[in-house]
Amino acid sequence: MPAPTPEELLEVVRRVLAKEFELAPEAITPEAHLIHDLDLDSIDAVIVALRLEAETGLEFGEEEFKALDTVASLVTLVQQRHSEPPGSAS
């Protein structure tokens, strides 16, 4: 199965953020800052990690999300995780 494109991953992230935090999908752009624009906090990062794990079947560490600042950085993390060999998740 080919890895999803960045556009497909953006749609997954957009769907998760819109559903979990009742955000307008059009506000969830690659440039949107997770804290300043979307008003997310560290607790929300845990929720995002759990929901993305459920959506993608990938595993994420809570620490990985602390370094993210924009929707694009979140999409990049998911894309990187998709490209890793199975069993190499941190």
Secondary structure, DSSP 8 states (H G I E B T S, - for coil): -----HHHHHHHHHHHHHHHHT--GGG--TT-BTTTTT---HHHHHHHHHHHHHHHS----HHHHHT--BHHHHHHHHHHHHHS-TT---
